[in-house]
């Protein structure tokens, strides 16, 4: 299966001009770290940066709440600190989910661009 994809990629690169081939290479699949770096590019990099700062702050509050939870002996205090821990965990989880969804969105956009490039290449061959 992998050989078929490599053959298709080779055929596409042969049909492209040098500039189009360079663009096609930029659309190649990325690893997780490259996808994370891609989040900090584009129009929405400020919101990703803001969410990461908030996530670090909430994680710090979570650590504080866990320490306070283990240092108290009153039942009411245990309930309050455990509720704060749950809220912090939910916030961190939701922020992580948002960031992973953005990574997935960027990956899907990259694949759509590859398909568009393949379609335009094929349509130019058909018109010739």
C-alpha positions as a printed NumPy array, in Angstrom:
array([[  0.   ,   0.   ,   0.   ],
       [  2.805,   2.397,   0.882],
       [  4.513,   1.718,  -2.462],
       [  1.338,   2.709,  -4.305],
       [  1.263,   6.068,  -2.5  ],
       [  4.949,   6.626,  -3.224],
       [  4.374,   5.833,  -6.9  ],
       [  1.427,   8.231,  -7.062],
       [  3.485,  10.951,  -5.369],
       [  6.314,  10.382,  -7.84 ],
       [  3.923,  10.641, -10.799],
       [  2.438,  13.836,  -9.425],
       [  5.877,  15.405,  -8.881],
       [  6.875,  14.536, -12.458],
       [  3.808,  16.31 , -13.786],
       [  4.336,  19.453, -11.717],
       [  6.5  ,  22.43 , -12.465],
       [  9.409,  23.143, -10.128],
       [  7.442,  25.732,  -8.149],
       [  4.408,  23.471,  -7.831],
       [  6.61 ,  20.564,  -6.727],
       [  8.128,  22.713,  -3.984],
       [  4.613,  23.676,  -2.82 ],
       [  3.581,  20.   ,  -2.905],
       [  6.578,  19.042,  -0.748],
       [  5.54 ,  21.652,   1.849],
       [  2.181,  19.918,   2.106],
       [  3.784,  16.647,   3.16 ],
       [  2.646,  14.966,   6.35 ],
       [  3.961,  16.423,   9.594],
       [  4.87 ,  14.857,  12.904],
       [  3.286,  16.025,  16.168],
       [  5.954,  18.611,  16.935],
       [  5.674,  20.171,  13.489],
       [  1.892,  20.307,  13.911],
       [  2.314,  22.021,  17.287],
       [  4.67 ,  24.536,  15.708],
       [  2.16 ,  25.109,  12.93 ],
       [ -0.379,  26.277,  15.502],
       [  1.765,  29.323,  16.224],
       [  1.66 ,  30.488,  12.611],
       [ -1.161,  32.275,  10.909],
       [ -3.95 ,  34.545,  12.06 ],
       [ -4.926,  32.672,  15.216],
       [ -1.505,  32.316,  16.804],
       [ -2.426,  34.881,  19.471],
       [ -5.351,  32.808,  20.749],
       [ -3.26 ,  29.625,  20.841],
       [ -0.585,  31.504,  22.798],
       [ -3.233,  32.905,  25.153],
       [ -4.768,  29.458,  25.705],
       [ -1.344,  27.969,  26.44 ],
       [ -0.637,  30.686,  29.003],
       [ -4.038,  30.112,  30.616],
       [ -3.401,  26.367,  30.617],
       [ -0.083,  26.791,  32.432],
       [ -1.708,  29.11 ,  34.985],
       [ -4.616,  26.718,  35.58 ],
       [ -2.156,  23.852,  35.938],
       [ -0.306,  25.865,  38.59 ],
       [ -3.606,  26.434,  40.426],
       [ -4.278,  22.698,  40.131],
       [ -0.964,  21.868,  41.817],
       [ -1.748,  24.382,  44.575],
       [ -5.193,  22.825,  45.092],
       [ -3.738,  19.319,  45.297],
       [ -1.212,  20.457,  47.92 ],
       [ -3.963,  22.17 ,  49.927],
       [ -6.172,  19.082,  49.597],
       [ -3.534,  16.883,  51.206],
       [ -2.723,  19.431,  53.919],
       [ -6.263,  19.818,  55.271],
       [ -8.167,  17.559,  57.641],
       [-11.616,  19.181,  57.638],
       [-14.246,  17.487,  55.52 ],
       [-15.702,  20.737,  54.2  ],
       [-12.261,  21.908,  53.142],
       [-11.573,  18.555,  51.461],
       [-14.774,  18.939,  49.453],
       [-13.897,  22.51 ,  48.429],
       [-10.357,  21.631,  47.347],
       [-11.485,  18.501,  45.512],
       [-14.107,  20.559,  43.641],
       [-11.4  ,  23.071,  42.705],
       [ -9.208,  20.186,  41.481],
       [-12.026,  18.859,  39.303],
       [-12.69 ,  22.317,  37.836],
       [ -8.99 ,  22.798,  37.054],
       [ -8.768,  19.37 ,  35.433],
       [-11.819,  20.146,  33.304],
       [-10.36 ,  23.481,  32.213],
       [ -7.008,  21.977,  31.264],
       [ -8.773,  19.151,  29.423],
       [-10.992,  21.51 ,  27.446],
       [ -8.048,  23.704,  26.48 ],
       [ -6.069,  20.65 ,  25.36 ],
       [ -9.024,  19.416,  23.307],
       [ -9.297,  22.816,  21.607],
       [ -5.609,  22.796,  20.713],
       [ -5.764,  19.231,  19.368],
       [ -8.83 ,  20.167,  17.299],
       [ -6.884,  23.062,  15.791],
       [ -4.046,  20.696,  14.909],
       [ -6.531,  18.355,  13.263],
       [ -8.106,  21.258,  11.361],
       [ -4.708,  22.294,  10.01 ],
       [ -3.998,  18.713,   8.961],
       [ -7.304,  18.487,   7.116],
       [ -6.661,  21.827,   5.391],
       [ -3.257,  20.545,   4.252],
       [ -4.83 ,  17.395,   2.791],
       [ -7.501,  19.444,   0.993],
       [ -4.757,  21.584,  -0.536],
       [ -2.986,  18.438,  -1.738],
       [ -6.195,  17.186,  -3.322],
       [ -6.789,  20.574,  -4.968],
       [ -3.281,  20.494,  -6.39 ],
       [ -3.78 ,  16.978,  -7.715],
       [ -7.099,  17.929,  -9.3  ],
       [ -5.622,  21.01 , -10.964],
       [ -2.721,  18.938, -12.275],
       [ -5.061,  16.335, -13.689],
       [ -7.372,  18.933, -15.216],
       [ -4.459,  20.671, -16.935],
       [ -3.368,  17.32 , -18.395],
       [ -6.88 ,  16.618, -19.654],
       [ -7.166,  19.997, -21.387],
       [ -3.851,  19.478, -23.212]])
